[in-house]
């Protein structure tokens, strides 16, 4: 029962977070002149249109069952930089839109936690209260994780495209050529490097501290506003 509860309070928020992340990319591209995502029906918030069987379902379930940090991904929303009104800076904005949407979602989740805590009361430890507050708290954590994690300036993360926009022309093209190794970079950062010791744990050392800091300060800020 505890395992099912754990999966429910992580998988549902994760699905919403990554769907909003991908739709934000497509929506920004559409606003900047590229209708590729719209034409393919990828601006929908229907999770089925964005689910990657492994990244959205299988991997998060495996991580939840093994009590490991839970993350995942959806099918990337396609966009064509050549169709943007300003391909260089438009690409930066499209890439940054995903992490930015996660920050917005985390803020909404923080307000939800504050309102739910006030509605149920601190003494209410019922299943419904635990499920709602647990989902919202995990929703905040997942969105903050996705925002920070995706800003790592290496392919295939959004931060690499943001960084590329600020590089000189010659360097930018060479850097973008690294995209073909994106999957290898991700596997190395998440699964291989940590095997060499705790100091090589990118998620724990690089992503974890800012996520915890943002979580604590966001909850504190919102609690003073509600």
N, CA, C and O of each residue as an XYZ file, in Angstrom:
904
protein
N       0.835     -1.206      0.000
C       0.000      0.000      0.000
C       0.866      1.251      0.000
O       0.576      2.220     -0.702
N       1.952      1.221      0.810
C       2.853      2.371      0.861
C       3.516      2.611     -0.487
O       3.711      3.754     -0.898
N       3.862      1.514     -1.177
C       4.488      1.647     -2.496
C       3.511      2.272     -3.483
O       3.884      3.156     -4.254
N       2.250      1.812     -3.461
C       1.243      2.380     -4.356
C       1.009      3.851     -4.050
O       0.843      4.661     -4.963
N       0.995      4.197     -2.770
C       0.811      5.596     -2.375
C       1.991      6.434     -2.869
O       1.808      7.539     -3.378
N       3.201      5.897     -2.713
C       4.406      6.606     -3.153
C       4.372      6.837     -4.660
O       4.693      7.927     -5.133
N       3.985      5.813     -5.407
C       3.917      5.939     -6.862
C       2.868      6.971     -7.259
O       3.098      7.794     -8.145
N       1.702      6.921     -6.588
C       0.617      7.850     -6.924
C       1.021      9.293     -6.682
O       0.684     10.179     -7.468
N       1.752      9.531     -5.583
C       2.104     10.910     -5.246
C       3.328     11.420     -6.007
O       3.699     12.586     -5.871
N       3.955     10.556     -6.805
C       5.076     11.012     -7.634
C       4.747     10.955     -9.124
O       5.066     11.884     -9.867
N       4.113      9.870     -9.561
C       3.887      9.689    -10.989
C       2.894     10.706    -11.547
O       3.099     11.236    -12.639
N       1.823     10.981    -10.807
C       0.830     11.953    -11.271
C       1.430     13.358    -11.396
O       1.277     13.983    -12.445
N       2.111     13.880    -10.358
C       2.735     15.205    -10.500
C       3.791     15.242    -11.596
O       3.903     16.232    -12.320
N       4.571     14.161    -11.722
C       5.609     14.128    -12.747
C       5.003     14.235    -14.137
O       5.517     14.963    -14.985
N       3.909     13.510    -14.375
C       3.263     13.545    -15.689
C       2.806     14.957    -16.031
O       3.052     15.439    -17.137
N       2.146     15.619    -15.093
C       1.696     16.988    -15.329
C       2.878     17.916    -15.588
O       2.832     18.750    -16.492
N       3.930     17.771    -14.796
C       5.081     18.669    -14.910
C       5.758     18.564    -16.265
O       6.073     19.581    -16.884
N       5.984     17.340    -16.733
C       6.707     17.202    -17.996
C       5.817     17.540    -19.189
O       6.315     17.983    -20.224
N       4.508     17.338    -19.057
C       3.598     17.727    -20.140
C       3.581     19.254    -20.287
O       3.686     19.772    -21.399
N       3.450     19.969    -19.166
C       3.474     21.429    -19.224
C       4.804     21.926    -19.768
O       4.844     22.900    -20.520
N       5.881     21.271    -19.397
C       7.217     21.638    -19.867
C       7.292     21.574    -21.392
O       7.749     22.516    -22.040
N       6.844     20.472    -21.948
C       6.926     20.307    -23.397
C       5.962     21.234    -24.135
O       6.311     21.798    -25.172
N       4.755     21.389    -23.601
C       3.790     22.281    -24.244
C       4.308     23.719    -24.239
O       4.075     24.466    -25.190
N       5.008     24.110    -23.173
C       5.566     25.467    -23.102
C       6.565     25.705    -24.223
O       6.593     26.789    -24.805
N       7.386     24.706    -24.533
C       8.308     24.832    -25.669
C       7.526     25.108    -26.954
O       7.830     26.041    -27.698
N       6.519     24.279    -27.194
C       5.748     24.408    -28.427
C       4.970     25.704    -28.496
O       4.881     26.321    -29.557
N       4.401     26.126    -27.369
C       3.628     27.366    -27.338
C       4.516     28.570    -27.621
O       4.128     29.475    -28.360
N       5.716     28.579    -27.028
C       6.633     29.692    -27.281
C       7.059     29.716    -28.748
O       7.126     30.784    -29.358
N       7.346     28.548    -29.312
C       7.720     28.486    -30.722
C       6.593     29.032    -31.592
O       6.842     29.764    -32.551
N       5.352     28.675    -31.256
C       4.202     29.157    -32.027
C       4.077     30.675    -31.934
O       3.805     31.337    -32.935
N       4.271     31.224    -30.747
C       4.190     32.678    -30.571
C       5.285     33.407    -31.341
O       5.119     34.560    -31.739
N       6.412     32.716    -31.545
C       7.541     33.342    -32.235
C       7.580     33.014    -33.726
O       8.553     33.333    -34.408
N       6.523     32.378    -34.232
C       6.404     32.203    -35.673
C       6.480     30.791    -36.207
O       6.300     30.587    -37.407
N       6.742     29.805    -35.358
C       6.867     28.427    -35.845
C       5.655     27.599    -35.424
O       5.509     27.307    -34.237
N       4.785     27.212    -36.351
C       3.580     26.453    -36.004
C       3.774     24.940    -36.036
O       2.789     24.201    -36.021
N       5.030     24.454    -36.078
C       5.277     23.018    -36.210
C       4.552     22.210    -35.135
O       3.849     21.250    -35.450
N       4.717     22.592    -33.872
C       4.093     21.844    -32.781
C       2.569     21.909    -32.874
O       1.886     20.915    -32.626
N       2.042     23.073    -33.230
C       0.595     23.221    -33.361
C       0.065     22.323    -34.468
O      -0.955     21.655    -34.298
N       0.763     22.305    -35.609
C       0.320     21.490    -36.739
C       0.317     20.002    -36.402
O      -0.460     19.235    -36.971
N       1.182     19.596    -35.479
C       1.279     18.189    -35.101
C       0.407     17.850    -33.893
O       0.437     16.724    -33.398
N      -0.372     18.828    -33.420
C      -1.253     18.595    -32.285
C      -0.536     18.470    -30.955
O      -1.050     17.845    -30.028
N       0.669     19.069    -30.849
C       1.451     18.912    -29.637
C       1.318     20.086    -28.664
O       2.066     20.175    -27.691
N       0.360     20.990    -28.929
C       0.088     22.057    -27.960
C      -1.012     21.652    -26.995
O      -1.405     22.434    -26.130
N      -1.504     20.443    -27.140
C      -2.555     19.917    -26.266
C      -1.975     19.551    -24.901
O      -0.823     19.129    -24.800
N      -2.783     19.716    -23.853
C      -2.382     19.295    -22.506
C      -2.780     17.841    -22.231
O      -2.614     17.352    -21.114
N      -3.296     17.163    -23.233
C      -3.633     15.750    -23.107
C      -2.337     14.940    -22.965
O      -1.550     14.889    -23.911
N      -2.098     14.312    -21.817
C      -0.828     13.591    -21.608
C      -0.550     12.528    -22.647
O       0.610     12.251    -22.954
N      -1.602     11.924    -23.198
C      -1.409     10.835    -24.157
C      -0.611     11.303    -25.374
O       0.134     10.521    -25.965
N      -0.763     12.562    -25.746
C      -0.049     13.084    -26.912
C       1.445     13.270    -26.651
O       2.223     13.441    -27.590
N       1.844     13.238    -25.387
C       3.228     13.559    -25.044
C       3.964     12.411    -24.358
O       5.179     12.477    -24.172
N       3.241     11.365    -23.984
C       3.848     10.293    -23.198
C       4.922      9.559    -23.991
O       4.704      9.133    -25.125
N       6.080      9.423    -23.366
C       7.125      8.530    -23.853
C       7.044      7.290    -22.968
O       7.242      7.396    -21.757
N       6.760      6.115    -23.535
C       6.524      4.929    -22.692
C       7.622      4.680    -21.668
O       7.333      4.325    -20.525
N       8.865      4.860    -22.062
C       9.957      4.606    -21.118
C      10.179      5.793    -20.187
O      10.220      5.628    -18.968
N      10.322      6.999    -20.761
C      10.685      8.161    -19.957
C       9.585      8.669    -19.052
O       9.866      9.261    -18.010
N       8.321      8.446    -19.433
C       7.203      8.972    -18.653
C       6.611      7.948    -17.701
O       6.042      8.322    -16.675
N       6.731      6.658    -18.018
C       6.061      5.634    -17.209
C       7.043      4.627    -16.613
O       7.140      4.499    -15.392
N       7.772      3.911    -17.476
C       8.585      2.795    -16.995
C       9.714      3.260    -16.082
O       9.869      2.737    -14.979
N      10.510      4.243    -16.529
C      11.643      4.706    -15.712
C      11.193      5.287    -14.375
O      11.743      4.903    -13.343
N      10.199      6.210    -14.344
C       9.754      6.719    -13.038
C       9.247      5.620    -12.103
O       9.486      5.672    -10.897
N       8.545      4.622    -12.659
C       8.061      3.520    -11.816
C       9.231      2.713    -11.244
O       9.218      2.341    -10.071
N      10.230      2.449    -12.067
C      11.406      1.716    -11.602
C      12.124      2.491    -10.504
O      12.551      1.914     -9.504
N      12.255      3.810    -10.698
C      12.933      4.634     -9.697
C      12.129      4.689     -8.405
O      12.698      4.645     -7.314
N      10.790      4.785     -8.525
C       9.941      4.829     -7.333
C      10.053      3.527     -6.540
O      10.158      3.550     -5.314
N      10.029      2.402     -7.235
C      10.106      1.112     -6.565
C      11.458      0.880     -5.908
O      11.555      0.135     -4.933
N      12.510      1.518     -6.441
C      13.854      1.357     -5.876
C      14.208      2.471     -4.910
O      15.339      2.550     -4.432
N      13.222      3.349     -4.614
C      13.416      4.478     -3.688
C      14.518      5.427     -4.145
O      15.175      6.062     -3.321
N      14.721      5.524     -5.450
C      15.703      6.451     -6.014
C      15.002      7.759     -6.371
O      13.776      7.791     -6.474
N      15.770      8.850     -6.563
C      15.147     10.111     -7.001
C      14.374      9.894     -8.292
O      14.866      9.244     -9.215
N      13.169     10.435     -8.355
C      12.281     10.169     -9.484
C      12.316     11.310    -10.481
O      12.129     12.470    -10.112
N      12.551     10.990    -11.724
C      12.477     11.971    -12.793
C      12.079     11.240    -14.063
O      11.981     10.013    -14.077
N      11.850     11.992    -15.123
C      11.471     11.380    -16.390
C      11.377     12.428    -17.462
O      11.777     13.574    -17.258
N      10.853     12.044    -18.600
C      10.715     12.977    -19.706
C       9.559     12.549    -20.599
O       9.113     11.402    -20.557
N       9.088     13.477    -21.394
C       8.056     13.185    -22.392
C       8.699     13.232    -23.776
O       9.880     13.553    -23.910
N       7.920     12.912    -24.793
C       8.417     13.051    -26.161
C       8.682     14.532    -26.426
O       7.795     15.359    -26.215
N       9.884     14.880    -26.886
C      10.179     16.302    -27.130
C       9.210     16.901    -28.146
O       8.873     16.272    -29.149
N       8.771     18.123    -27.871
C       7.925     18.841    -28.821
C       8.821     19.408    -29.920
O       9.745     20.164    -29.619
N       8.575     19.067    -31.172
C       9.453     19.527    -32.252
C       9.230     21.002    -32.579
O       8.113     21.508    -32.478
N      10.294     21.677    -32.966
C      10.164     23.026    -33.514
C      11.249     23.222    -34.554
O      12.290     22.565    -34.519
N      10.996     24.130    -35.477
C      11.905     24.385    -36.585
C      12.485     25.786    -36.431
O      11.790     26.764    -36.705
N      13.750     25.913    -35.997
C      14.339     27.241    -35.795
C      14.263     28.129    -37.031
O      14.151     29.349    -36.916
N      14.322     27.522    -38.209
C      14.308     28.310    -39.448
C      12.979     29.041    -39.647
O      12.914     30.021    -40.389
N      11.924     28.569    -38.988
C      10.605     29.198    -39.147
C      10.354     30.291    -38.100
O       9.348     30.998    -38.162
N      11.263     30.421    -37.151
C      11.130     31.479    -36.156
C      11.480     32.821    -36.779
O      12.303     32.896    -37.691
N      10.856     33.872    -36.287
C      11.142     35.197    -36.831
C      12.591     35.601    -36.581
O      13.193     36.299    -37.397
N      13.143     35.170    -35.473
C      14.561     35.389    -35.177
C      15.122     34.041    -34.729
O      15.031     33.705    -33.548
N      15.699     33.262    -35.644
C      16.110     31.892    -35.326
C      17.050     31.788    -34.119
O      16.909     30.880    -33.300
N      17.997     32.708    -34.010
C      18.985     32.599    -32.938
C      18.361     32.836    -31.564
O      18.408     31.962    -30.698
N      17.783     34.003    -31.368
C      17.249     34.347    -30.053
C      15.889     33.702    -29.817
O      15.488     33.478    -28.675
N      15.187     33.405    -30.901
C      13.941     32.669    -30.753
C      14.199     31.282    -30.192
O      13.438     30.791    -29.359
N      15.277     30.650    -30.651
C      15.625     29.319    -30.146
C      15.957     29.366    -28.660
O      15.633     28.442    -27.915
N      16.609     30.452    -28.233
C      16.917     30.617    -26.809
C      15.626     30.688    -25.994
O      15.498     30.033    -24.960
N      14.674     31.488    -26.472
C      13.413     31.650    -25.748
C      12.595     30.358    -25.740
O      11.983     30.016    -24.729
N      12.585     29.649    -26.855
C      11.854     28.382    -26.922
C      12.448     27.385    -25.929
O      11.715     26.683    -25.233
N      13.767     27.327    -25.868
C      14.429     26.390    -24.959
C      14.205     26.769    -23.499
O      14.007     25.899    -22.651
N      14.235     28.063    -23.209
C      14.061     28.518    -21.829
C      12.616     28.413    -21.358
O      12.352     28.405    -20.156
N      11.680     28.332    -22.300
C      10.258     28.308    -21.933
C       9.901     27.091    -21.101
O       9.060     27.186    -20.208
N      10.522     25.947    -21.374
C      10.222     24.742    -20.609
C      10.567     24.885    -19.133
O       9.689     24.730    -18.284
N      11.849     25.182    -18.800
C      12.203     25.399    -17.393
C      11.413     26.531    -16.749
O      11.037     26.434    -15.581
N      11.155     27.611    -17.499
C      10.382     28.724    -16.942
C       8.973     28.272    -16.564
O       8.437     28.687    -15.536
N       8.378     27.421    -17.398
C       7.031     26.926    -17.083
C       7.041     26.087    -15.819
O       6.068     26.088    -15.065
N       8.139     25.367    -15.578
C       8.231     24.561    -14.363
C       8.320     25.431    -13.114
O       7.785     25.066    -12.067
N       8.989     26.573    -13.213
C       9.035     27.499    -12.082
C       7.626     28.023    -11.785
O       7.213     28.106    -10.628
N       6.901     28.371    -12.843
C       5.517     28.855    -12.660
C       4.657     27.765    -12.032
O       3.881     28.037    -11.116
N       4.790     26.528    -12.519
C       4.011     25.427    -11.966
C       4.359     25.177    -10.494
O       3.484     24.872     -9.685
N       5.653     25.310    -10.159
C       6.066     25.129     -8.764
C       5.421     26.180     -7.870
O       5.001     25.873     -6.755
N       5.342     27.402     -8.345
C       4.694     28.464     -7.573
C       3.207     28.163     -7.365
O       2.672     28.355     -6.273
N       2.556     27.694     -8.415
C       1.141     27.326     -8.291
C       0.984     26.192     -7.274
O       0.063     26.202     -6.457
N       1.895     25.216     -7.334
C       1.857     24.119     -6.374
C       2.064     24.598     -4.944
O       1.435     24.087     -4.017
N       2.954     25.589     -4.762
C       3.210     26.124     -3.424
C       1.963     26.795     -2.855
O       1.644     26.635     -1.677
N       1.267     27.543     -3.696
C       0.005     28.142     -3.255
C      -1.006     27.043     -2.916
O      -1.766     27.169     -1.957
N      -1.011     25.970     -3.704
C      -1.922     24.861     -3.439
C      -1.643     24.204     -2.097
O      -2.572     23.883     -1.357
N      -0.360     24.001     -1.775
C       0.007     23.403     -0.488
C      -0.456     24.283      0.662
O      -1.026     23.795      1.638
N      -0.205     25.589      0.540
C      -0.599     26.516      1.605
C      -2.109     26.519      1.814
O      -2.587     26.516      2.949
N      -2.857     26.525      0.713
C      -4.315     26.535      0.816
C      -4.847     25.207      1.361
O      -5.777     25.188      2.167
N      -4.245     24.088      0.913
C      -4.688     22.773      1.386
C      -4.388     22.605      2.864
O      -5.215     22.085      3.612
N      -3.199     23.048      3.292
C      -2.837     22.938      4.704
C      -3.799     23.740      5.573
O      -4.187     23.308      6.658
N      -4.171     24.908      5.078
C      -5.108     25.743      5.838
C      -6.499     25.111      5.858
O      -7.185     25.160      6.879
N      -6.919     24.521      4.741
C      -8.261     23.940      4.651
C      -8.401     22.698      5.515
O      -9.410     22.533      6.201
N      -7.392     21.811      5.491
C      -7.473     20.563      6.228
C      -7.087     20.725      7.686
O      -7.575     19.995      8.549
N      -6.211     21.682      7.960
C      -5.747     21.867      9.321
C      -4.551     20.989      9.607
O      -4.431     19.881      9.084
N      -3.678     21.495     10.438
C      -2.433     20.771     10.735
C      -2.693     19.434     11.415
O      -1.878     18.518     11.310
N      -3.848     19.309     12.128
C      -4.118     18.088     12.877
C      -4.736     17.002     12.013
O      -4.839     15.854     12.445
N      -5.153     17.348     10.789
C      -5.829     16.382      9.921
C      -4.789     15.526      9.204
O      -4.088     16.005      8.313
N      -4.695     14.272      9.594
C      -3.723     13.386      8.949
C      -4.395     12.345      8.093
O      -3.817     11.287      7.847
N      -5.605     12.615      7.631
C      -6.360     11.651      6.845
C      -5.710     11.346      5.516
O      -4.820     12.060      5.055
N      -6.180     10.262      4.909
C      -5.604      9.820      3.638
C      -5.789     10.856      2.540
O      -4.871     11.114      1.763
N      -6.984     11.452      2.476
C      -7.241     12.451      1.435
C      -6.321     13.650      1.592
O      -5.741     14.122      0.614
N      -6.184     14.146      2.813
C      -5.313     15.291      3.059
C      -3.872     14.946      2.712
O      -3.172     15.737      2.079
N      -3.430     13.755      3.130
C      -2.053     13.331      2.849
C      -1.810     13.199      1.358
O      -0.755     13.582      0.852
N      -2.803     12.648      0.654
C      -2.650     12.455     -0.784
C      -2.565     13.793     -1.516
O      -1.715     13.975     -2.387
N      -3.449     14.728     -1.161
C      -3.466     16.026     -1.835
C      -2.192     16.815     -1.551
O      -1.543     17.313     -2.470
N      -1.843     16.923     -0.276
C      -0.652     17.698      0.088
C       0.611     16.992     -0.405
O       1.572     17.642     -0.816
N       0.602     15.640     -0.362
C       1.755     14.899     -0.871
C       1.953     15.117     -2.356
O       3.077     15.336     -2.809
N       0.860     15.059     -3.127
C       0.946     15.301     -4.570
C       1.431     16.712     -4.866
O       2.279     16.910     -5.736
N       0.896     17.691     -4.148
C       1.280     19.082     -4.391
C       2.743     19.333     -4.012
O       3.463     20.030     -4.729
N       3.176     18.767     -2.891
C       4.570     18.937     -2.474
C       5.520     18.305     -3.479
O       6.548     18.888     -3.825
N       5.174     17.112     -3.944
C       5.999     16.456     -4.948
C       5.944     17.204     -6.272
O       6.928     17.241     -7.011
N       4.793     17.799     -6.571
C       4.649     18.602     -7.787
C       5.622     19.779     -7.758
O       6.248     20.095     -8.770
N       5.749     20.423     -6.603
C       6.710     21.526     -6.464
C       8.125     21.011     -6.674
O       8.886     21.576     -7.459
N       8.480     19.929     -5.966
C       9.839     19.397     -6.035
C      10.201     18.953     -7.453
O      11.300     19.225     -7.936
N       9.269     18.270     -8.111
C       9.534     17.782     -9.467
C       9.721     18.944    -10.433
O      10.639     18.928    -11.254
N       8.855     19.954    -10.340
C       8.978     21.096    -11.242
C      10.280     21.854    -11.023
O      10.925     22.269    -11.987
N      10.668     22.038     -9.779
C      11.935     22.718     -9.498
C      13.110     21.881     -9.998
O      14.080     22.411    -10.541
N      13.007     20.568     -9.807
C      14.070     19.688    -10.304
C      14.189     19.788    -11.823
O      15.291     19.923    -12.356
N      13.052     19.720    -12.519
C      13.080     19.797    -13.977
C      13.637     21.143    -14.448
O      14.379     21.201    -15.428
N      13.279     22.226    -13.748
C      13.756     23.544    -14.137
C      15.268     23.636    -14.017
O      15.942     24.087    -14.944
N      15.809     23.207    -12.870
C      17.261     23.307    -12.635
C      18.015     22.291    -13.487
O      19.016     22.622    -14.122
N      17.526     21.056    -13.496
C      18.196     19.983    -14.229
C      18.291     20.296    -15.714
O      19.320     20.051    -16.343
N      17.211     20.840    -16.271
C      17.197     21.112    -17.702
C      18.046     22.319    -18.100
O      18.279     22.545    -19.287
N      18.507     23.094    -17.122
C      19.369     24.223    -17.452
C      20.848     23.863    -17.413
O      21.701     24.737    -17.568
N      21.164     22.583    -17.208
C      22.563     22.140    -17.347
C      23.004     22.438    -18.782
O      22.336     22.016    -19.726
N      24.112     23.152    -18.962
C      24.499     23.615    -20.307
C      25.187     22.555    -21.164
O      26.245     22.802    -21.742
N      24.581     21.384    -21.238
C      25.079     20.308    -22.094
C      23.896     19.683    -22.823
O      22.797     19.630    -22.272
N      24.101     19.201    -24.069
C      23.025     18.469    -24.744
C      22.703     17.212    -23.938
O      23.617     16.632    -23.352
N      21.462     16.770    -23.880
C      20.292     17.264    -24.621
C      19.455     18.254    -23.825
O      18.292     18.482    -24.160
N      20.013     18.839    -22.791
C      19.246     19.687    -21.893
C      18.993     21.061    -22.500
O      19.741     21.519    -23.364
N      17.925     21.716    -22.035
C      17.552     23.026    -22.568
C      18.651     24.059    -22.361
O      18.802     24.982    -23.161
N      19.412     23.903    -21.293
C      20.479     24.864    -21.015
C      21.523     24.929    -22.107
O      22.170     25.961    -22.283
N      21.700     23.836    -22.852
C      22.693     23.851    -23.931
C      22.254     24.762    -25.063
O      23.076     25.468    -25.648
N      20.958     24.754    -25.379
C      20.442     25.632    -26.437
C      20.446     27.088    -25.991
O      20.678     27.990    -26.797
N      20.189     27.314    -24.703
C      20.256     28.682    -24.189
C      21.694     29.194    -24.276
O      21.930     30.313    -24.730
N      22.644     28.380    -23.844
C      24.056     28.775    -23.914
C      24.492     29.013    -25.352
O      25.216     29.969    -25.629
N      24.060     28.154    -26.267
C      24.459     28.277    -27.667
C      24.077     29.632    -28.247
O      24.807     30.181    -29.071
N      22.947     30.170    -27.826
C      22.510     31.456    -28.350
C      23.435     32.598    -27.997
O      23.435     33.625    -28.676
N      24.226     32.440    -26.947
C      25.115     33.513    -26.497
C      26.559     33.327    -26.986
O      27.412     34.181    -26.744
N      26.828     32.217    -27.670
C      28.180     31.954    -28.149
C      28.433     32.656    -29.486
O      27.497     32.861    -30.259
N      29.683     33.025    -29.766
C      30.030     33.555    -31.100
C      29.692     32.537    -32.178
O      29.623     31.337    -31.913
N      29.483     33.023    -33.394
C      29.001     32.158    -34.474
C      29.813     30.885    -34.646
O      29.243     29.796    -34.715
N      31.136     31.001    -34.715
C      31.978     29.831    -34.939
C      31.881     28.826    -33.806
O      31.801     27.621    -34.046
N      31.886     29.307    -32.591
C      31.782     28.431    -31.434
C      30.400     27.805    -31.339
O      30.256     26.651    -30.935
N      29.386     28.575    -31.716
C      28.016     28.083    -31.583
C      27.805     26.834    -32.431
O      27.217     25.859    -31.963
N      28.273     26.855    -33.659
C      28.079     25.712    -34.535
C      28.817     24.487    -34.013
O      28.280     23.379    -34.040
N      30.042     24.680    -33.539
C      30.805     23.553    -32.992
C      30.120     22.980    -31.758
O      30.067     21.765    -31.570
N      29.595     23.874    -30.919
C      28.905     23.421    -29.706
C      27.632     22.665    -30.062
O      27.328     21.639    -29.453
N      26.890     23.160    -31.039
C      25.648     22.495    -31.425
C      25.904     21.127    -32.042
O      25.019     20.271    -32.035
N      27.107     20.909    -32.577
C      27.438     19.595    -33.126
C      27.499     18.513    -32.047
O      27.464     17.318    -32.341
N      27.593     18.963    -30.782
C      27.613     17.997    -29.684
C      26.245     17.377    -29.441
O      26.126     16.410    -28.689
N      25.212     17.924    -30.073
C      23.850     17.417    -29.855
C      23.746     15.922    -30.155
O      22.947     15.215    -29.542
N      24.554     15.447    -31.096
C      24.467     14.035    -31.475
C      24.885     13.114    -30.324
O      24.566     11.925    -30.322
N      25.605     13.679    -29.347
C      26.054     12.874    -28.210
C      25.188     13.111    -26.966
O      25.559     12.722    -25.858
N      24.030     13.753    -27.165
C      23.195     14.138    -26.036
C      22.817     12.985    -25.126
O      22.896     13.107    -23.904
N      22.405     11.862    -25.710
C      21.993     10.718    -24.907
C      23.164     10.178    -24.087
O      22.991      9.771    -22.938
N      24.348     10.178    -24.683
C      25.526      9.702    -23.963
C      25.850     10.619    -22.787
O      26.193     10.146    -21.703
N      25.742     11.932    -23.002
C      25.978     12.875    -21.909
C      25.010     12.622    -20.758
O      25.406     12.611    -19.593
N      23.744     12.420    -21.095
C      22.737     12.224    -20.058
C      22.988     10.943    -19.278
O      22.920     10.938    -18.048
N      23.276      9.860    -19.984
C      23.560      8.593    -19.312
C      24.790      8.719    -18.425
O      24.817      8.210    -17.305
N      25.813      9.409    -18.941
C      27.041      9.586    -18.166
C      26.808     10.381    -16.895
O      27.286     10.004    -15.825
N      26.070     11.489    -17.010
C      25.824     12.344    -15.851
C      24.976     11.654    -14.794
O      25.246     11.770    -13.598
N      23.944     10.934    -15.239
C      22.967     10.378    -14.297
C      23.379      9.018    -13.744
O      23.189      8.747    -12.558
N      23.940      8.163    -14.593
C      24.161      6.787    -14.181
C      25.633      6.392    -14.012
O      25.962      5.605    -13.125
N      26.519      6.934    -14.856
C      27.909      6.464    -14.840
C      28.782      7.234    -13.853
O      29.447      6.621    -13.019
N      28.792      8.559    -13.930
C      29.652      9.352    -13.046
C      29.435      9.058    -11.557
O      30.413      8.953    -10.817
N      28.175      8.920    -11.092
C      27.993      8.648     -9.657
C      28.651      7.361     -9.179
O      28.892      7.195     -7.984
N      28.944      6.448    -10.103
C      29.586      5.198     -9.709
C      31.022      5.408     -9.247
O      31.596      4.538     -8.592
N      31.612      6.568     -9.586
C      32.991      6.849     -9.202
C      33.087      7.483     -7.818
O      34.188      7.710     -7.316
N      31.954      7.768     -7.204
C      31.970      8.333     -5.858
C      30.952      9.435     -5.699
O      30.461      9.977     -6.690
N      30.623      9.780     -4.447
C      29.605     10.807     -4.185
C      29.945     12.160     -4.787
O      29.051     12.918     -5.163
N      31.238     12.467     -4.881
C      31.627     13.775     -5.419
C      31.318     13.916     -6.901
O      31.350     15.025     -7.434
N      31.019     12.811     -7.573
C      30.686     12.847     -8.997
C      29.169     12.745     -9.232
O      28.718     12.618    -10.370
N      28.410     12.800     -8.163
C      26.951     12.717     -8.267
C      26.402     14.084     -8.671
O      26.194     14.950     -7.820
N      26.167     14.276     -9.975
C      25.735     15.573    -10.487
C      24.382     15.968     -9.915
O      24.165     17.124     -9.549
N      23.469     14.996     -9.839
C      22.137     15.305     -9.327
C      22.203     15.764     -7.878
O      21.516     16.704     -7.479
N      23.036     15.090     -7.100
C      23.121     15.430     -5.692
C      23.915     16.702     -5.430
O      23.540     17.499     -4.569
N      24.995     16.900     -6.154
C      25.907     18.022     -5.889
C      25.517     19.299     -6.625
O      25.622     20.395     -6.076
N      25.066     19.154     -7.869
C      24.815     20.331     -8.702
C      23.350     20.735     -8.721
O      23.032     21.923     -8.673
N      22.463     19.765     -8.790
C      21.038     20.048     -8.920
C      20.337     20.103     -7.562
O      19.488     20.965     -7.337
N      20.682     19.205     -6.675
C      20.004     19.105     -5.390
C      19.999     20.381     -4.557
O      18.929     20.806     -4.123
N      21.153     21.015     -4.313
C      21.180     22.213     -3.456
C      20.295     23.354     -3.936
O      19.528     23.886     -3.132
N      20.359     23.768     -5.223
C      19.458     24.849     -5.638
C      17.981     24.456     -5.593
O      17.124     25.302     -5.338
N      17.678     23.177     -5.838
C      16.279     22.728     -5.764
C      15.780     22.838     -4.330
O      14.674     23.324     -4.094
N      16.589     22.390     -3.365
C      16.186     22.484     -1.961
C      16.035     23.940     -1.523
O      15.099     24.284     -0.802
N      16.961     24.789     -1.962
C      16.908     26.203     -1.595
C      15.648     26.852     -2.153
O      14.951     27.576     -1.442
N      15.358     26.593     -3.421
C      14.166     27.159     -4.047
C      12.897     26.642     -3.375
O      11.953     27.402     -3.159
N      12.873     25.357     -3.046
C      11.697     24.769     -2.415
C      11.412     25.451     -1.078
O      10.288     25.884     -0.820
N      12.429     25.543     -0.239
C      12.245     26.125      1.090
C      11.811     27.584      1.017
O      10.894     28.002      1.724
N      12.477     28.359      0.156
C      12.161     29.785      0.079
C      10.816     30.032     -0.601
O      10.123     30.996     -0.274
N      10.445     29.167     -1.543
C       9.163     29.317     -2.211
C       8.022     29.036     -1.234
O       7.038     29.774     -1.196
N       8.154     27.983     -0.455
C       7.125     27.652      0.534
C       7.024     28.775      1.566
O       5.924     29.175      1.950
N       8.179     29.281      2.015
C       8.175     30.359      3.003
C       7.506     31.614      2.446
O       6.696     32.251      3.120
N       7.855     31.956      1.217
C       7.278     33.152      0.590
C       5.767     33.039      0.457
O       5.028     33.957      0.814
N       5.321     31.912     -0.056
C       3.895     31.730     -0.286
C       3.116     31.687      1.021
O       1.997     32.195      1.094
N       3.699     31.085      2.051
C       3.003     30.988      3.344
C       2.740     32.360      3.944
O       1.809     32.530      4.731
N       3.570     33.350      3.569
C       3.365     34.705      4.054
C       2.326     35.461      3.222
O       1.809     36.493      3.650
N       2.031     34.942      2.039
C       1.095     35.618      1.147
C      -0.315     35.074      1.266
O      -1.280     35.782      0.978
N      -0.446     33.822      1.686
C      -1.770     33.194      1.752
C      -2.413     33.430      3.127
O      -3.530     32.976      3.372
